[in-house]
């Protein structure tokens, strides 16, 4: 078992960021989690990634053991936290691996702060054009003609309230049903690990804000139906790998195709066979193989 320490650091903006640090290794990899998770959900990657790497995994603001003193309004807020965190911890020349929402945060960071990150691994990442949020219609299906526009609408949305209710009452059965409907559709964690993940989900304090931040996120060069593109892909000029599981029900193939289209030949693409939105659980060996092949080619120690 790897030697992993949970640490905390207070940022200049007043937020306290918790992070896990795995001892050893020279090449640095920073893991950025997604929505409904924290660094806890990276545990199998942290424990099993090649020992050549020094590994960090952060809890973003409002998740896990990090603070949530100021409400976030955009993915950029997390990018700025990440910049303050790497400065406080004192790391440069690292690779970022972003999962789902963490992929959007990592892309924003690489666009905003060139020179820090050497390589970007996108695991089941939200699109460069965001993740649209549609309320349920009368038929119980997403109403594709009624995209949510504002944070106030998001706070009132029935889907959001359903998940928030499970958080507030620590209804792990409901959360388990949600995850098994869209994420753990194939393999599941062992029971002890699963319970740890479920308990960790309820630490999130920014569900509506995350949904709306993803809804408005757009670093592409096109309008996404809600917000104009910021045309920031041109500012990401490092090796990028886009990894997507062929069974993913959360991030669709079309969203992944948007990322591929926007990056063009600046990124390479790898489809993870037999994997859904959590390749960490579906096929850890396949995921680690893809990650390590990519990192070893772009992170050699000089």
SULNORCOR-V588634 format. One record per backbone hydrogen bond with DSSP energy under -0.5 kcal/mol. CO is the residue of the C=O (numbers start at 1). NH is the residue of the N-H. E is the energy in kcal/mol with one decimal. If there is no record, write none. Layout:
# SULNORCOR-V588634
co->{CO | CO}
nh->{NH | NH}
e->{E | E}
This chain:
# SULNORCOR-V588634
co->{2 | 3 | 5 | 5 | 7 | 9 | 9 | 11 | 15 | 15 | 16 | 16 | 17 | 18 | 19 | 20 | 21 | 21 | 22 | 27 | 28 | 29 | 29 | 30 | 31 | 31 | 32 | 34 | 38 | 39 | 40 | 42 | 42 | 43 | 44 | 45 | 50 | 52 | 52 | 53 | 54 | 55 | 56 | 57 | 58 | 58 | 60 | 62 | 63 | 67 | 74 | 74 | 75 | 75 | 76 | 77 | 78 | 79 | 80 | 81 | 82 | 83 | 84 | 85 | 86 | 86 | 93 | 94 | 94 | 95 | 96 | 97 | 98 | 98 | 99 | 100 | 100 | 100 | 101 | 102 | 103 | 104 | 105 | 106 | 107 | 108 | 109 | 113 | 113 | 116 | 116 | 118 | 119 | 120 | 120 | 121 | 121 | 122 | 122 | 123 | 127 | 128 | 128 | 130 | 132 | 133 | 135 | 137 | 141 | 142 | 143 | 146 | 150 | 151 | 152 | 153 | 154 | 157 | 158 | 159 | 160 | 161 | 162 | 163 | 164 | 165 | 166 | 166 | 167 | 170 | 171 | 172 | 173 | 174 | 175 | 176 | 177 | 178 | 179 | 179 | 182 | 183 | 187 | 190 | 191 | 192 | 193 | 194 | 195 | 196 | 197 | 198 | 200 | 201 | 206 | 207 | 208 | 209 | 210 | 211 | 212 | 213 | 214 | 218 | 219 | 219 | 220 | 227 | 232 | 233 | 235 | 239 | 240 | 241 | 241 | 242 | 243 | 244 | 245 | 250 | 252 | 253 | 254 | 255 | 256 | 257 | 258 | 259 | 260 | 263 | 264 | 266 | 268 | 270 | 271 | 272 | 272 | 275 | 278 | 278 | 279 | 283 | 284 | 285 | 286 | 287 | 288 | 289 | 290 | 291 | 292 | 293 | 294 | 294 | 295 | 295}
nh->{4 | 23 | 7 | 21 | 19 | 11 | 17 | 14 | 11 | 17 | 18 | 67 | 9 | 59 | 7 | 57 | 5 | 23 | 55 | 54 | 95 | 31 | 56 | 97 | 33 | 58 | 99 | 37 | 41 | 42 | 43 | 45 | 46 | 47 | 48 | 49 | 53 | 26 | 27 | 55 | 29 | 22 | 31 | 20 | 33 | 60 | 63 | 205 | 66 | 62 | 77 | 78 | 78 | 79 | 80 | 81 | 82 | 83 | 84 | 85 | 86 | 87 | 88 | 89 | 90 | 91 | 28 | 118 | 119 | 30 | 121 | 32 | 100 | 123 | 102 | 103 | 104 | 126 | 105 | 106 | 107 | 108 | 109 | 110 | 111 | 112 | 113 | 116 | 117 | 93 | 94 | 239 | 96 | 122 | 241 | 98 | 123 | 124 | 243 | 100 | 130 | 219 | 220 | 127 | 134 | 148 | 143 | 140 | 137 | 144 | 146 | 135 | 154 | 155 | 156 | 157 | 157 | 161 | 162 | 163 | 164 | 165 | 166 | 167 | 168 | 169 | 170 | 171 | 170 | 172 | 175 | 176 | 177 | 178 | 179 | 180 | 181 | 182 | 183 | 184 | 249 | 185 | 186 | 194 | 195 | 196 | 197 | 198 | 199 | 200 | 201 | 202 | 203 | 204 | 210 | 211 | 212 | 213 | 214 | 215 | 216 | 217 | 131 | 230 | 232 | 233 | 231 | 224 | 235 | 236 | 237 | 120 | 268 | 122 | 243 | 270 | 124 | 272 | 248 | 252 | 256 | 257 | 258 | 259 | 260 | 261 | 262 | 263 | 264 | 266 | 267 | 240 | 242 | 244 | 273 | 246 | 275 | 247 | 281 | 282 | 283 | 287 | 288 | 289 | 290 | 291 | 292 | 293 | 294 | 295 | 296 | 297 | 297 | 298 | 298 | 299}
e->{-1.0 | -2.5 | -0.6 | -2.6 | -2.7 | -0.5 | -2.8 | -2.3 | -3.4 | -0.6 | -0.6 | -2.6 | -1.9 | -2.8 | -3.2 | -2.1 | -2.5 | -0.6 | -0.7 | -3.0 | -2.5 | -0.5 | -2.6 | -2.6 | -0.5 | -1.6 | -2.5 | -1.1 | -1.4 | -1.6 | -1.6 | -0.9 | -2.7 | -2.5 | -1.4 | -2.3 | -1.8 | -2.1 | -1.3 | -0.6 | -2.8 | -3.3 | -3.0 | -3.1 | -0.6 | -0.6 | -2.2 | -2.7 | -2.3 | -1.9 | -1.5 | -0.6 | -0.9 | -1.6 | -2.5 | -1.9 | -2.5 | -2.1 | -2.3 | -2.7 | -2.7 | -1.8 | -2.2 | -2.8 | -1.9 | -2.1 | -0.5 | -3.6 | -0.7 | -3.0 | -3.1 | -3.0 | -0.5 | -2.9 | -2.4 | -1.4 | -1.1 | -1.8 | -2.2 | -2.3 | -2.5 | -2.5 | -2.4 | -2.4 | -2.0 | -2.5 | -3.0 | -1.2 | -0.5 | -0.7 | -1.4 | -0.8 | -2.5 | -0.6 | -2.4 | -2.4 | -0.7 | -0.7 | -3.2 | -2.2 | -1.7 | -2.4 | -0.7 | -0.6 | -0.5 | -2.2 | -3.4 | -1.9 | -3.5 | -1.1 | -1.9 | -0.8 | -1.7 | -2.3 | -1.0 | -0.7 | -0.9 | -2.3 | -2.0 | -1.9 | -2.7 | -2.4 | -1.5 | -2.2 | -2.9 | -2.0 | -0.5 | -2.3 | -1.1 | -1.6 | -1.8 | -2.5 | -2.1 | -2.3 | -2.5 | -2.6 | -1.3 | -1.5 | -2.8 | -2.7 | -0.7 | -1.5 | -0.5 | -3.1 | -2.4 | -1.7 | -2.4 | -2.6 | -2.5 | -1.9 | -1.9 | -1.0 | -1.9 | -1.7 | -2.5 | -2.3 | -2.3 | -2.5 | -2.6 | -1.9 | -1.8 | -1.2 | -2.5 | -1.8 | -2.2 | -1.1 | -3.6 | -2.3 | -1.9 | -2.0 | -0.8 | -2.6 | -2.5 | -3.1 | -0.7 | -2.9 | -2.8 | -3.0 | -2.1 | -0.7 | -2.1 | -2.7 | -1.5 | -1.7 | -2.4 | -2.7 | -2.6 | -2.4 | -2.2 | -2.0 | -1.3 | -0.6 | -3.1 | -1.9 | -0.8 | -1.9 | -1.3 | -3.4 | -1.4 | -2.5 | -2.3 | -2.3 | -3.1 | -2.3 | -2.1 | -2.8 | -3.0 | -2.2 | -2.0 | -3.1 | -2.5 | -1.0 | -0.5 | -0.8 | -0.9 | -2.0}
